[in-house]
Amino acid sequence: PAFPRVLPLRQSATTGFVTIPGQNSQEIAAHSKSIAAFTFGLAYFFQWNFPAAARALHESLQAEPDQPGSYLAHFYYGVSLQWIGDLETATEQLETAAALLPTDDRDPAALLALAFGYRSLGNLAEAESRAREVIDLCTAYLNLHPADAFALYDRGLAYEVLEDWNSALLDYQSAAESDPQLFVARLNVVRMHLV
């Protein structure tokens, strides 16, 4: 299955992940290795080299797998695994990512990736549930940031999971108007017209 590009709304989620808590050489070395692996994992991910990204991101999670700042590592690891077809492990990683964010600051990206993953696994009820959560989170975010193109785009993807093509089209159009450089939104406008 193909998965869309999900855009996280949180831009500073790695700050806790790159903190090195210990002062002895073993802890510093382990965390430095983790930081480097995370950096390489992101570089591979954005080059669409998902197998290499998955390996690097898996390695990055070895030092501190469940720290709040490791949200993005779990997220990108899960999405990389989706693209290479390991949907069960991807779902576990995305569930972990979703659980790591506090309830008052939830990024919908992991939930959205889960919605597409569950849909691919044939669990439509769970896919729809996650998509509705994404719509609620994005709508709340858009109440505070009405022109945020990423939130509009992600909400459009969630509407696609629910097969609400008109709402998806409206969100993609609004995202493209808010950020003319967000070409993926423009492509999705075309897709929705085709649907």
Stockholm file with secondary structure:
# STOCKHOLM 1.0

chainA/1-195         PAFPRVLPLRQSATTGFVTIPGQNSQEIAAHSKSIAAFTFGLAYFFQWNFPAAARALHESLQAEPDQPGSYLAHFYYGVSLQWIGDLETATEQLETAAALLPTDDRDPAALLALAFGYRSLGNLAEAESRAREVIDLCTAYLNLHPADAFALYDRGLAYEVLEDWNSALLDYQSAAESDPQLFVARLNVVRMHLV
#=GR chainA/1-195 SS CCCCCCCCSCSCTTTTTTCCCCCSHHHHHHHHHHHHHHHHHHHHHHTTCHHHHHHHHHHHTSSCTTCGGGHHHHHHHHHHHHHHTCHHHHHHHHHHHHHHSCGGGCCTHHHHHHHHHHHHTTCHHHHHHHHHHHHHHHHHHHHHSTTCHHHHHHHHHHHHHTTCHHHHHHHHHHHHHHCTTCHHHHHHHHHHHHC
#=GC SS_cons         CCCCCCCCSCSCTTTTTTCCCCCSHHHHHHHHHHHHHHHHHHHHHHTTCHHHHHHHHHHHTSSCTTCGGGHHHHHHHHHHHHHHTCHHHHHHHHHHHHHHSCGGGCCTHHHHHHHHHHHHTTCHHHHHHHHHHHHHHHHHHHHHSTTCHHHHHHHHHHHHHTTCHHHHHHHHHHHHHHCTTCHHHHHHHHHHHHC
//
